[in-house]
Amino acid sequence: MSDRSFTIVFALVLLIFVGIGVVLLLLPSSFLRYVNNPFQPDTPINRVYMRAVGVYICLFVLLPFSGSTKTSEGFQGNILIALGVSPVILPIFLWILWRYSSLQQVNRRYLAGEPEEPQWELRMSVAFCLLLLTMIVTAFCLGMSGIYPK
């Protein structure tokens, strides 16, 4: 396989992962409806967990893109660290959401058969996007100040 065809295939695969990550992060209900799995129905709990998977996929896709600029040697190392610690950070973030947000009330309403509030989906999307943005900005700022694995 020549370098040009490898580059094209690699770019297409990364674009597919970007699409999956963004859909999981912003619209997990449409993903759960499209990928019909009887063991994972379209429930509020599964939508929140799919957003966590979306954050992880977005960090995974950001890793090859982070090494594309000359000034980002530290940024790529810090994104790699963020990717490594995200399996620890995401459950802690989910625990905080379950403990201190309206997610418990949404789950109770779902189990009781009551209609969902449309605002909680937007709040969850904003919360997970802010978590991802915080990880990226922290990695960039630490990389630019010279704090990264060498």
Disulfide bonds with the S-S distance in Angstrom:
none
